[in-house]
Each structure stands twice: as C-alpha cells, then as structure tokens.
Amino acid sequence: MSDGLQLIRFPKGISGYIPPPGFSPRATLANARLIKRAIQGNDSLRRRVPV
C-alpha cells in the first residue's frame, strides 16, 4: 500500500495525488490546509530572518 501511494504521490506532487477508493476527500482538504499553513509559516519565518 505505502509503496503504491509513494509511486503516485511523489512524482506528480500533492496536486496530482489521486486518493485511493474509499478515501475521504475531507482528509485531503484538511491536509491541504495544513500544508498551506506550513508554507505560509515558512514564508513568514524567511521574511523575519535577515539575509
């Protein structure tokens, strides 16, 4: 199972990830929100740190 998910997930990225049958779309939406928050958090950290 995990090997198959990795083959689908990593090459195409998150946007191209195809959930397996029976997988709740709500979970993918929640994960997308968490990922967006993480990206925004990283961006804010980058802005705060002087380059």
C-alpha positions as CSV (number, residue, x, y, z in Angstrom):
1,M,0.0,0.0,0.0
2,S,2.6,2.5,1.1
3,D,4.8,1.8,-2.0
4,G,1.9,2.3,-4.3
5,L,1.0,5.6,-2.6
6,Q,4.6,6.8,-2.9
7,L,4.7,6.0,-6.6
8,I,1.6,8.1,-7.2
9,R,2.3,10.9,-4.7
10,F,5.9,11.9,-5.1
11,P,6.4,12.1,-8.9
12,K,3.2,14.1,-9.5
13,G,3.3,16.1,-6.3
14,I,0.5,16.9,-3.9
15,S,-1.8,18.5,-6.6
16,G,-1.6,15.4,-8.7
17,Y,-2.2,12.9,-5.9
18,I,-5.0,10.5,-6.6
19,P,-6.8,9.3,-3.4
20,P,-7.5,5.5,-3.3
21,P,-11.1,4.4,-3.5
22,G,-12.9,4.8,-0.1
23,F,-10.5,7.6,0.9
24,S,-12.4,10.5,2.4
25,P,-11.9,13.8,0.4
26,R,-12.2,15.7,3.7
27,A,-8.9,14.3,4.8
28,T,-7.2,15.6,1.7
29,L,-8.7,19.0,2.1
30,A,-7.6,19.1,5.8
31,N,-4.1,18.1,4.7
32,A,-4.0,20.8,2.0
33,R,-5.0,23.4,4.6
34,L,-2.2,22.2,7.0
35,I,0.3,22.3,4.1
36,K,-0.8,25.8,3.2
37,R,-0.4,26.9,6.8
38,A,3.1,25.3,6.9
39,I,4.1,27.0,3.7
40,Q,2.8,30.4,4.9
41,G,4.6,29.8,8.3
42,N,7.9,29.1,6.4
43,D,7.5,32.2,4.3
44,S,6.9,34.3,7.4
45,L,10.0,32.8,9.0
46,R,12.1,33.5,5.9
47,R,10.9,37.2,5.9
48,R,11.8,37.6,9.6
49,V,15.3,36.2,9.2
50,P,17.7,38.8,7.7
51,V,19.6,37.5,4.6
